[in-house]
């Protein structure tokens, strides 16, 4: 059985965690917003969210892992060169949440 993209992201968000435990509804809503409407504003509002407390993996780190061409630095106050696509965001979140328990999983 294949899951639709929306179902995949919803499931991953339910299992995501940060330093305070499971992701709170407002955090999940912000992440769902960047998935549904990727933009400078939504990406800026979510790129530092921790998705996996065991690895302290942020959304930005997860995106860089699944898309090695994504920028790894950004000057303060400057726009992002590009915003990750919906497909990349979903893949990054799923990878960070479900495959990010050990360093080897993310390599």
C-alpha positions as CSV (number, residue, x, y, z in Angstrom):
1,X,0.0,0.0,0.0
2,X,1.4,3.4,-1.0
3,X,0.7,6.4,1.1
4,X,0.0,9.8,-0.4
5,X,2.4,12.6,0.3
6,X,0.1,14.3,2.7
7,X,-0.4,11.1,4.7
8,X,3.4,10.5,4.8
9,X,4.1,14.0,6.2
10,X,1.2,13.7,8.7
11,X,2.5,10.4,10.0
12,X,6.1,11.7,10.3
13,X,5.0,14.8,12.1
14,X,3.1,12.6,14.6
15,X,6.4,10.8,15.4
16,X,8.6,13.9,15.4
17,X,10.2,15.1,18.6
18,X,12.1,18.0,20.0
19,X,13.8,18.7,23.3
20,X,10.3,19.0,25.0
21,X,9.0,15.6,23.7
22,X,6.5,15.1,20.9
23,X,6.0,18.0,18.5
24,X,3.3,20.4,19.8
25,X,0.3,21.2,17.5
26,X,1.6,24.7,16.7
27,X,5.0,23.3,15.6
28,X,3.3,20.6,13.5
29,X,1.0,23.3,11.9
30,X,4.1,25.4,11.0
31,X,5.7,22.4,9.4
32,X,2.6,21.5,7.5
33,X,2.4,25.1,6.3
34,X,5.9,25.1,4.8
35,X,5.0,21.8,3.1
36,X,1.8,23.1,1.7
37,X,3.1,26.6,0.9
38,X,6.9,26.7,0.6
39,X,8.0,30.3,0.6
40,X,10.7,32.6,2.1
41,X,8.4,33.4,5.0
42,X,7.3,29.8,5.8
43,X,10.8,28.4,5.4
44,X,12.3,31.1,7.6
45,X,9.6,30.2,10.2
46,X,10.5,26.5,10.2
47,X,14.1,25.8,9.2
48,X,15.4,25.7,12.7
49,X,12.7,23.3,14.1
50,X,14.1,20.2,15.6
51,X,12.5,17.1,14.1
52,X,14.4,14.4,16.0
53,X,15.5,14.9,19.6
54,X,17.9,12.0,19.6
55,X,19.9,13.6,16.8
56,X,19.0,17.2,17.3
57,X,18.2,17.2,13.6
58,X,16.6,20.4,12.4
59,X,14.5,20.8,9.2
60,X,17.3,22.6,7.5
61,X,19.8,19.9,8.3
62,X,17.4,17.2,7.1
63,X,16.9,19.1,3.8
64,X,20.6,19.4,3.3
65,X,20.9,15.6,3.9
66,X,18.4,14.7,1.2
67,X,19.4,17.5,-1.1
68,X,23.2,18.0,-1.0
69,X,22.9,21.0,-3.4
70,X,20.9,23.0,-0.8
71,X,22.7,25.8,0.8
72,X,24.5,25.0,4.1
73,X,25.1,28.7,5.1
74,X,23.1,31.9,4.9
75,X,24.1,35.4,5.8
76,X,21.9,36.9,8.4
77,X,19.2,39.2,7.1
78,X,19.5,37.8,3.5
79,X,16.8,35.8,1.7
80,X,17.4,32.1,1.0
81,X,18.8,31.3,-2.4
82,X,15.9,28.9,-2.9
83,X,13.2,27.2,-0.9
84,X,13.0,23.4,-0.8
85,X,10.1,21.9,-2.7
86,X,7.2,20.1,-1.2
87,X,8.7,16.8,-2.3
88,X,12.1,17.5,-0.7
89,X,10.5,18.7,2.5
90,X,8.4,15.6,2.9
91,X,11.5,13.4,2.2
92,X,13.6,15.3,4.6
93,X,11.0,15.1,7.4
94,X,10.5,11.4,6.9
95,X,14.2,10.8,6.8
96,X,14.9,12.8,9.9
97,X,12.0,11.2,11.9
98,X,12.2,7.6,10.8
99,X,15.8,7.1,9.8
100,X,17.5,9.6,12.1
101,X,17.9,7.6,15.3
102,X,21.6,6.9,14.6
103,X,24.3,8.7,12.8
104,X,24.7,5.8,10.3
105,X,21.0,6.1,9.3
106,X,21.5,9.7,8.1
107,X,24.8,8.9,6.2
